[in-house]
Amino acid sequence: MEIVKLKEKTSSQTTKIGVVDYGRGNLRSVGKALEAAGARVEMLTDPSRFDAVDAVVVPGVGSFGDCAGSLKNSGMWDALQEWLRTDRPYLGICLGYQLLFETSEESPEARGLGYLPGRVVRFPVTDLKIPHMGWNTLSAATGPLYQGEVGTGAFYFVHSYYPVPAEAGLTSAICEYGVPFAASISWGAVHATQFHPEKSQAGGLALLENFIKTVSDPESKGSLNKTSHAAPAGH
């Protein structure tokens, strides 16, 4: 169901965002939401096109291992690792967030991109339904994605697993569902959310606008950046 309300933008859209198309994720909704937020969008099906965009967005639906395999089969895996290594603007959504880490309990045999230290774990067994599906609020929302009043609303989640960053300073927002978990991270030009901005109506659209601003105006990155936090292991 399309729940992002599009709004008119001027012809001054200059920031070009590449949505990584590797056969996983709700690409149409993500692309339309980014356009509504003010970006030009290209669906990236060839790693050679990475140099034609200012930022990449990696959505994901399915399992950790399947997404990693699809990225490798599409030829995007190495291109993404190089993109991250050079600290170019990245936004991961759902599995595009989880894949930034090293391992996941969902697919123990698979390795993530390993850009950030940490692992992905399943929600503990409680009376709450798994997957965590629907609207939930954030706490401790800070950093470039949450400029303005973005972090005060609710966002839409659909997931059974969540990342546990090894460095607490990576976390830019927390959500509670039985246990508190890192709903998003920011590290330099790299940002990622466990929730779906493209399904989160006005709040999600405002968050995407903030991400686009960090691409077009790097000085707007905010407080969660590499100069104000110790580097995670390996960086």
ZIJODA-V40050 format. One line per field, one symbol per residue. psi: psi as a letter, one per 30 degrees, with the letter a starting at -180 (. if undefined). A space follows every 50 residues. Layout:
psi->???
//
This chain:
psi->kjgkjklkllggjfkkkkjjjggklieeeeeeeeeffglkkkjjfkfffe fflflkkjlkkbleeeeeeeeeefgfeeeeeeeeeghlkkjkkcffeeff aelkfeifflkafgekkllklkklkafkkkljkakllllhklaefgkbge gfallkkjlflkkjkfjfffkflklkielkljfllkjbgklkkeljefgg beeeeeeeeeeeefefiffgeafilffgkkklkf.
//
